[in-house]
Amino acid sequence: MKFKSRVDWFFKSAIALILISFIAGFIQMKVDNESTSSLVLFSIVMGVVMLFLFSLIPTTYYDIKEDQLLCKTLFFNKKLTIDSIRKIDVGNSLYAGMKMSLALKGIIIHFNKYDEIYISPENQEEFVQHLVKINPQIEIIGNKKSA
């Protein structure tokens, strides 16, 4: 079962701010009569950055297949067995570690002995229920309905 990553206001605001900065920079370069090559280079850089940011949205997802959980963002993949999941911390926003998420509020999956990953499925409650159905030993911490 495939779950898309939730995209919250923070990610959308970051894209908007970067886009506005690029447009303002382009206008300023035009007003200052910068050379054509500078404008072309600036436009290429702007296009690559925006392409990267927009490509994160469709390529960030979490796929549960049998006893495996695949977390994917662009070309980064993290695969773990659901039996290795010890606990899930739901509704977290502060996290410093492997983060495959486009939202501030997500879940931290603790697996193996010391490993963890931060993700943000669109429907956190359904995602957690699906994992617990496969591995009933998973300990749930936090509010399941915080999304």
Secondary structure, DSSP 8 states (H G I E B T S, - for coil): -EEEB-B-HHHHHHHHHHHHHHHHHHHHHHHTT--HHHHHHHHHHHHHHHHHHHHHHHH-EEEEETTEEEEEETTEEEEEEGGGEEEEEEEE----S-EE-BSSSEEEEEETTTEEEEE-BSSHHHHHHHHHHH-TT-EEEE-TT--
